[in-house]
Each structure stands twice: as structure tokens, then as C-alpha cells.
Amino acid sequence: MKLLVFAHTPPPHHGQSYMVQLMLQGMGGDRRKIRPRELAEQGASGVPHSIECYHVNSRVSKKLEDIGGFRFSKLLLIVGYCLQAIWCRFRYGVENFYYVPAPGKSSALYRDWLVLLLCRPFFKRVILHWHASGLAKWLETTAMMRSRVLTYFAARQVDLSIVLSNYGRADADKLYPLRVAVVGNGIPDPCPDFMPRVLPRRRARLEVRRLLIGGRGVPPELAASAGPEPEVFKVLFLGHCTRDKGLFEAVQGALLARRKLTEQRSPISLRLVVAGQFVHAGEEAEFQQLCQGEGREGVSYAGFVSGETKRRWLEDADGFCFPSYIESFGLVLVEAMAFGLPIVATSCGAMPEVLPPGYSGLVAVRDAGQVADALIQLTTAAPFEDLRSRFETRFTVEKHLANLVEALRLVD
């Protein structure tokens, strides 16, 4: 099977671009970048899953701040990418067109209309992979009639729509695809030594907190196993630092939880670490304002983190807080589960599907009070192994690629 992948890879780094990167790596990379001699030497063994990918890296934004904004230069870039795709169609005999559509935003939909109207006539089969959500609601409640007509004309009845969760089916179904497949995301295991090294420390810190709350002493050997400041429940917020990702509910909830623990004369405390990149200067200023006064002791900002630094923050944390307003999937929840981190998230979007059924750490949207109460409950909770097990059985990159290949085979 030959697949024209019309999608961008990092930078900028976000869930969609990262998953496209993982897909390309898992399927052997861009065939156009492999020399003919190497292709001949590899033979069939050089085509993982028997899918040849031809990648058009359709990047039009260099920074997160640029995503979704309109510039005439972006249109020129998109036309150039479309010409590349059409050239690959005839040069390599690629008949399957893979595309990641936009959410319900006018400027992003201009790109979809242009790409699909230009490229779709040249390919026998079209596959849409829905990494964002909200298009169906936007078409029903906000879009003008002209936008609805163009969207239906460009994207209706594709051969396959791939969605990340059952929650995301509404966007695909709105355009009447011939087939729909649900394929959850997955990542390489970021914590392969969870059982021998990370889990014992989590258990030790939990036991110290329980002993302190019960008014009992902490044995020296247990204190040594728990690491520094076991009496402080360290909560991590990881993601884009924006309002719709629940940043301010996380901050307000953490400060409120810290205040409640103090009022209860609890021997334990709570501290929030925010890690990620700000997209809007106004929101960054608002965050800095919240971190004055009481926030100086209860909240700290680690900036954008990746690689080993990111792994260290996830490993050192005791809990994870991500009260986002809407998520088509919530890839950061998968990362947190890989580290066995107790999670507070909202009951919206696909997050209830990502977390275990009946998970107790789900709260209402825009409710800092519920966030505070859930964080306090997590200080004595022990879902470490259950969350890690859910990651291992559902959200590894190997599981993701196997499910993705099975879905792509539906049109082969």
C-alpha cells in the first residue's frame, strides 16, 4: 500500500504533529528520502507493515502563536505542497491520500478547502485522520451557509475517517464517510523502569503522607526511600499554557487546596509546577499575577520542557492536573499514566475514555473548587499500578501503530 501523507511534523510541537512523526517513523519514514540503492537493499523488509509513506511536510507555521492565523504567504505554501502531492501521485503511483483536517475555525478551514479541492481529484482514495475536534458543532451552530457548503463539497464521503475516540465520531459522521475507525493515540514508553525504580518511590511517598496524616512517626528507612520533601504533594501541569487547557483552574485549584490543607492543620502541603509554553502574552501576564503573594510558595513555572527534563518532572511529581475545557484525546494524560501519576482531569471531550472507566479524578469544567477537592483526595490515593497498566495495554506506540495499520487496510 502506498500512502501520501499530507501533514506536518514538529516544529511546532503539539499532539498532532508528534503523532504524525511517530506514524512516519513506525512505517519506515518518507520513501522519497531513501536512496534507490538503499531501497533495493532493504527490499520488502524495509517497508514496515507493508505501507510505503510519501510525506509532504505541509508546515505553514513555525511557532505555536502562528497556528490558525491567516497570511497570504500560507496560501502560497499550501499550493506548493499540493503540487508536491500531485507530483508524487504520478511519479510514485501513490493512490491513497492521507490528510489531517482542521477543527471548526474559519482560517484553518480555508486550508482544508484548498487542499482537498486541489488534491482529491487526483487520488483514488482519501483518508481523513481527525486529531482535532469541534468541526461538527461549529458547522451546526456558527458557520455560515457558504462555509457549510464548501466543507461538505470538499470533505464529504471520504473512503475512511479515523477518529481518536468515540467522542470524536461526531466530526467524522457529519461528513458521511464510507467507513469510520476509532484508533487511540500511543507513545513510546517514557518510563520503562517504572516497576523497579519509580513505583517503589511513589509507594514510599504515599506511605509517608498517610503516616503523617495519621499522626504517626516516619521510620528513617522509609523517609530515605521517599526522597526529598515527602510531606509536599507535588502536582504537575504539563501542556500548552492556555486558558482552554485549564491552566487557570489548575492554578486556582492548587492554591485553594493548599489553603484548605493549612486551615485543616494538615501536616502535608501541596505545590503546583506548571510546565509548558505560553501562546498568548495576556494569559502569561495573568498567570504571573496569580503567582504573586500566596502563589509564590504554591506555584512555580518550569517553562517549556522536553526530553530528559520532561521525564524528570513527570517522575518527580506526585500528581498530575489537566483540567482542559475540551480534548479530542489528551496525549499528556497518556504520558502521566505511563509514569503511574494520579490524575485530575475534566469530564469533557475524550478524556473520560482515555482514563479508566469510573475514574474518580474527573471534575467539572471550569470548577477550581472541584479541582482542589480532587487534588486533596489524591494525596492519599494509590492508583499507580492501575494507571500504568492502562497505558501498557492501550496506549503504547506499538498498539497505536497496529490499530492504525488495521484501519488503513480497510481501504487497501
N, C-alpha and C positions, 0 to 999 in steps of 0.2 A: 504494500500500500504506500502510495506517495502522498505526502501531506504538505500543502503550502501553509506555513504558519505565519499569518499576518498579525503580529503582536509584538509589543516592545518588552525588552528585558532591562534590568537596572543598569544605570540610574535613570530617573529617580527610583528609590527603593520603596516598594509597598507590596501588599499581599499579591496583587495581580501580576506585577512584573516578576516577582520572585517565583511564583508558581509556573509562569511561562519558562523561566530559566531552568527550573527543575525538570520540567517536561522535556525540554530540548536536550538537557544533559542525559536524562534517563533513556532517551531514544536515539542516542548516538551523535547529537549535535547537528549543525547545519551541513548538509551534504555538499553544499557549494564551496565550503571552506576546506574540504578534504581533497587532497591532491589525487589525480587519477591513478597514480601508481599505488598509493595507499588504499584506494578503493578496491583495486584489483587484488591486492594482498589480503585485505580483510575478507572479501567475498561475502557470503551470507552471514558469517559470524559478526561482521561489522555493522549489522542492521538489527539492533535490539528490538525485540517484539515484532520484527519484520515490517517496521514502519520507517520509511525514509522521510526525513523532515527537510524542507527547504524554507529557510527562515528569511522573512522580510522584517527587519527590525524597525517597526513603524514608530519610532520615538519622535515626538514633537515637542516634548517638554524636558528641560534639563533639571529643573528643580520642582519640588512639591508645590511651590507657590504658583507655578505656571500651569499646573494641571487644570483643565476646564476653562481656561481663559482663551479668548479669541484673538488671533492675529492673522493677518493676511499671509504672512510667511508660513504659517502652519498649513494653510490650504495648498501652497506650492509644494511643501514637503509631502503632503498626503498624496497629491497627484503623482509625484515622483515615485513614491512607494507603490502606488497602484500599477504604474508602468513596469516596475520591477517584477511585481507579482504576475502580470500578464506575460512578460518575457519568460519567466520561469515556467509558466504553463506550457508554452510551446517548446522551449529549449530542453526541458527535462521530462515533459509528458506528465506533469502533475495535474490530476483531475479533481482533487479534493481541496477545498478552500476552508481553512480554519481561522475563525475571527472571534475576537472578544468584544462584544457590544458594550455600549455606554449605559450608565444609569439614566434616569429621567432628568437630563439637563440639556437645554437647547443647544449650547455651544458644542457640547460633546456629541449630540445627535447629528450636527452638521457633518461631522467626520464620518459617522456611520452611513448616512445617506450617500455621501460621495464615494466612499469605499465600495459599498455594496452595489450601487448603481453602475460603477465603472467596472468592477471585477466580476460580479456574479454572472454576467452573460458568458464569460469565457471558461467557467468551471462547471463540470457536470454535477458536482455535489458540494453543498455548503454546510458547514458545521459551525454553530454558534456556541461559545463557551461562556456562560453567564457568571462572571466573577463579581459583578456589582448587582444591586437590586434597586427596585423602585420605579422601573420604567412603566409597568402596568398601571400603577396608581397615578403616575404623572400623566399618562395618556388619558386616563378617565377623568381626572379632576382639574388639570392645569393646562394641558396642551391645547393649542388652537386647532381647528379643523384641518388646516393645511399641514400642520406638523403630524397629525394622526395619519392623514392620507399618505404622506411621504414615507413615514415609518412603516406602515403596512405594505406599501408598494415595494420598498427596498428589502424588508426583512421577513416577509410573510412566507410561510410554508417552506422553511429550510428543511434539509434532509434529516438533520439531527440538532437538537438543542441539549447541551449538557449544563445541568444546574448543580450547585454545591450542596443543596439541601431541599427538602420538601417545601420549606418556606419559599424558596426561590422559584418554584414551578410556576407561580402566577405570571412572572415576567415572560417566561418562555411560552406558556399556554396562550397568552394574549395574542401571539402572532401565528398561532396554528401550525406548529412544526409537525412534520410527518412522524417524528419519534422524539421522545424525551428520555434522558438518562440522568439519574442522580449519582454524582461522583463527588464525594467529600475530598477536601484537600489533605495533603500529607506532607511531612517534612522529614529530612534525615534526623536520626535520633541525636538530639543535642546533649543527652545525658546518659551515655552508655554505661557509666559506672554508678547508676542510681542505687542499685541494691547494696553493693558492698560499701559505698562511701557516703552517699547523700542521705539515704533513708535512715541510717543509724543516727546521724546528726539531727535530723528532723524529729525523730522519736525522743532523743535526749532533750532537746529544747522544749518539746511539748511536756515531757515529764517534769522538767524544772518549773514550768509555768503552773502546772497542776499542783505541785508541792507548795509553791509559794502562795497560791490562792487558798490552799487548804491550811495555811499557817504552819507548815512543817519545814524542817530544815532540808537543805540540799546536800547530799553526800559529795565530797570533793571530787571523786572519780566521775560522777555524773556531771558536775559543773564543768569539768575539763572536757568531757565529750560534747557538751552543748556549745562550746565556743564562746566568744565574747558577747556580753550583754544578753544573756538568755532571758532576762526579765523584760526585754523590749521586743514586742511583736512587730517585726519589720515587714511592712506591706509595700509591694512594688506595683506601680502603674507603668505599663510599657506600651507604647504605641504613638501615633501622631498626637501631638498635644493640641487638640482642638476641642471645642465645646461639644460637638456631636459625638465625640468618642468618650464623653462622660468625664473629662478631666476635672471639671469644677465640682461635680458631685463626689468624685474620689477625694479631692482635697477637703471639701467641706465635711464629708462623711468621716474622714480620718481625724480631723480636728475635733469634731463632735464626739467621736468615740474616745479620743484621748481625754476630753473634758469629762465625759461620763465616768471613765475609769478613775480619774482623780477624785471626783465627787464621791465615788463609792469607796474611797480609800484603798483601792486595789494595789497590791504590791507589784503589779505589772503595768507597763505602759505601751504605747503604740506610736510608731513613726512611719510616715509615708515617704517613699522615694519615687520621684517622677522621672522617667527615662524616655526620651523621645525628642522629636523635632517640632518646634512651633512653626505653624504655617501662616498665622496672622499676627501682625505686630500688636494689634489691640488686645488679643487674647493673651499674649505673652505679658503685656503690661498689667492686665487684670490678675493674672496668676501671681506676678511679683507682688502685687498689692495684697493678695490673700496671704502671702508668705511673710508679711510683716507681723510684728507683735507676737501673738500666740503661735503663729505659723513658723516662726524662726526655729523653734525646738521640734515642731511636729512634722514639718515638711522640708524636703531638700530636693534639689534639681540636679540630675546627673548628666543632662544633655543627651545628645544622640549617642546611642551605644550600639555596637555590633561586635561580632566575633567573640574573642575571649572575654572582653569586658562585659558583654551582654550575658554570656554564660555565667560569669562570676556573680552578677547581680541576681540572676534567677536562682542560682544555687544558694546564695546567702540569705535570700528572702525567706520569710515565714508564711507569707500570704500574698495573694495576687488580687488586685482590684481593677476591674474594667467595666464600669457602668455605662457602656456605649448606648446611644439612642437607637441605633439600627446597625445591624451587621448582616451582610449576605452570608458570612461564615464565621469569622472571628479567629483568624490564624494564631493570634497571640494566646488564645485560650489553649490551643494545642501545645504550644511551647510550654506554657505553665504546667499543663498536665504531664508533659514529659519529665518535668522536674518534681512531680508529685506535690505541687503547690496548691493548698486550699484556695478556692477562687470565690470572689464575689463578682457577679455579673448581672445584667438586667434580663428580664423575661421578654425580650423582644428579638425580632429577626430570627436568625438561625441558631442563636446561642443556646437555647434550651435543647436543641437537637445535638449540638456538639458536646455538651456536658452530659453526665449520666442521667438516666430517667429519674425524675423525682428529686433532683439535686436541691439541697436545702439552701444553697448560697445564692439563689436567684432573687432579685429585688425588682421593685417597680422602677420605671424610667423616671428620671429627674426627681428622685426622692433621696436626698442626702441622709435623712433620718433612718431610712431602712438600710442604707449602706453602712451607717455607723453601727446599728444593731447587729447586722450580719458580720461585720468585722470583729466585734466583741465575741460573738459566738464562735468564730473561727479560732480564737486564741486557745480554746481547749478542745478543738475538733481534730480528728485524725483520719482524714480521707486519703492519706498519701498513696497507699498502695492501690486503692481503687481507681484513683485518677491516673496513676501511671499505667495500670493495666488497660484502661480505656484507650490511652494513647497507643500502646503496643498492639492492640487488637484492631484498631480502626484508622489510625491517623499517621502511620509511618509512610515514608515516601514510596516504599515498595508496594504497600497496599494501594496507595493512590494510583501509582502507575499501572498496576494490574487492572484496577477498575476502569481507568481511563482507556486503556487499550481495548478492554472488553466492550466499552461503549463505542469507540471508534469503529470497531469491527461490525457494528450494526449497519454501517453504510458501505462496507467493503464488498 
